[in-house]
Amino acid sequence: NQAFYMIWIGFNDYQYNRKTTRPSRIVKSIINAMNDLLAVGAMNFLVFNQAPLQVFPYYRFMNQQTFYTEQTSLFNTQFR
């Protein structure tokens, strides 16, 4: 399989579920999805870290930069 899979997901989980406070759940979901792709023969992945949520206008409007800075850091640390 010569396909190349680019994965850049995670930050929308905070937008659509404002009660999300555990990046480990999001990381687990992403890993499960990648395992599903591996099971059907996917081999080449490029996985991006979560973008810094605190700089996006949507999240800045909420005035919770500290919370989203911490969430981004936890997510990126746990996803390694």
Secondary structure, 3 states (H helix, E strand, C coil): CCCEEEECCCHHHHHHCCCCCCHHHHHHHHHHHHHHHHHCCCCEEEECCCCCHHHCHHHHHCCCHHHHHHHHHHHHHHCC
